[in-house]
Amino acid sequence: MLNLLSQYSRGRIAWFLLLLSTLVFEATALFFQHGLGLAPCTLCIYQRIAILGILLASLIALCSPKHFIFRIIAIFVWLYSAFEGFNLAYFQARLQFAPNLTDTCAINPEFPSWLPLDQWLPNLFGAYGYCADKLWSFLTIEMSQWMIIIFCCYFVMGVLVLLSQFFSPIKRSIWDK
């Protein structure tokens, strides 16, 4: 399996699928915000940025997937973004289901002064919701819990792709007999 992942990671299709999955999640977030009128909180915006980090990783690898350095940088950006996104989603779920007295959530996102995304693109990065609100659920699972699952899947796949880099790709096509 790792040999097959190694082969796929050297081509553009796998990285394009990663890019496509992040675009679907970003479009879904925008639909929830603008279509359904669900107010995003600060943690939601930060998770949106973590998804954008995975999108950036796919773009890095799409530049030249055959070169090891592009793949390894992309994989580490992918893993870092998925890990941080998981931590943010876990914290949001904790705020919703088992809040601690010391847990707080900022009202407005805190971006660096040289990158005020909430001012440049308020429709994408402006937060006006409260982190502990339970606004949407599907199959009795809240949105923050879904994000935990999504980031966990991204992280596990990233680890598998990272491990596959140390295996040689399959030399022949699986369709050859």
N, C-alpha and C positions, 0 to 999 in steps of 0.2 A: 504494500500500500504506500509506503514512504517513497519507494522508487517511482511510483506513478505520480505522487504529489510532486516529486522532484522534477519529473518531466513536465507536468502541467505548469509549474511555477516558472519554467523557462520560456513559456509561450505567453502570448498576449490575451488569449481567451479567458484564462482563469483570473487574471488581473482586471479584465474588463467586467467579468461577473461580480467581482468584489466592488468595483466602481458602481455598477448597476444596483447592487443591493443597498449601498449607502445612499444613492440617489432616491431609491424607493422609500427608504426610511425618512429622509429629509422631506420628500414630497408628502409623506403621510403626516409628519409633524406639522407641516404648513397647512395641510387640510384640516387637521384637528384644531389648529389655531384660527385659521381664517374661514374655513368652511363650517365647522361645528361650533365655533366661538369659544373654545376652551382656552382659558388664559394660561399661558406658560409661566412657570415660576423660574427663579434664578437657576435652580438645579436642572430644570428642563433645558434651559438655554445652554448651560455648561455641557449637558449630555449631547445636545445638538452639535456642539463644537467638537466633542469627542468623536462623533460620527463623521464630522468633516475631517478630523485627523486621519481616520481610516480611509476616507476618500482621497486625501492627500497621499497616503501611502500607496494606494493603487495607481495614482498618477505618476508617482516616482518610478514605480516598477514598469509602468507602461512605456516609459521613455526608452528603456533598453532591458527587457527581461532576461536576455541571454547573458548579461554581465552580472557577475556575482555581487559586485559592490552596490549596484542599484537594487538588486533583490534584497540584500541583507539590510540596507538602510530602510527600504520599504517595510520589511518585516518588523524591524524594531519600532518604527513609527506606528505600525499597525498594532503591535503588542502593547506599546505604551498607551495609545489612545483607548484600546479596549479595556486595559486595566484601570485607567483613570475613569472611564465611563462606567465601569462596573462599580467602582468605589462611590461615585456620585449617585448611581441608581440605588445602591445599597443604603446609602445615607438617607436618601429620600424615602425609601420604603420604611426605614427605621423611624423617621419623623412621622410617617403616616400610621404605623401600627404599634410601635413601642417607643414613644418619644422619651427622651431623657431631659431632665430639667436644664442641662447645660447645652443641649443641642439647639442651635439657632440657624436660621437661613436668612441671608441678606435679602433685602427688599429689591434692590437693583443689582444687576451683574457688575462685577468689579473687573473691568478690563484695564490693561495698561494705558497710560496717557497717550502713548504713541499709536495705539490701536483701539480707539473707542468704537467698537463695533455696534454697540447699542445706540450710539448717536449717528453713525454713518448709515446703518441699515436697521432702523427701529422695528420694521415689520418682521425682520428675521431674528433679531437678537434683543429686542426689548422685552423685559419681563414685567408682568403686572399681575401675576397670580401668586398664591400662597403655597409654599412647598408641601404643607401637610394636607392640602385639599385632595380628596379622592374624587376626581372628575369623570373618570372613564374606566370601565372594566369590560373584559371580554372573557368568557368562560370562567367567571368569578375571580379572575386575576386582574389586579389593578395595573395601570400603565407603568408604574415604577417597577413592579414585579416583572412585567414583560421586558422592560429594559434590562433588568438583571439577567434574564434568560438570553436576550439578544447579545449583550456584551460578553456573557459567558461563552456563547457559541463562537463569537468572533475571536475571543482569546484562545479557546481550545484549538480552533482551526489555525490560528496564527502560530501556536506552539508546534502543531503538526507540520506546518509548512516550514518552520524554522528547522525542525529536526530533519525534515526531508532534504535539506540543503547539503547534508553530510552523506547522502546516499547518491549513487550514480543513477541517472535517469535510465529508463528502459530504452534499449537500443532499437528495438523493432516495434512496429505498430501492433497493437493488440488485435487488429483486424487481419494481419498477415497470418497465413497458416503454414 
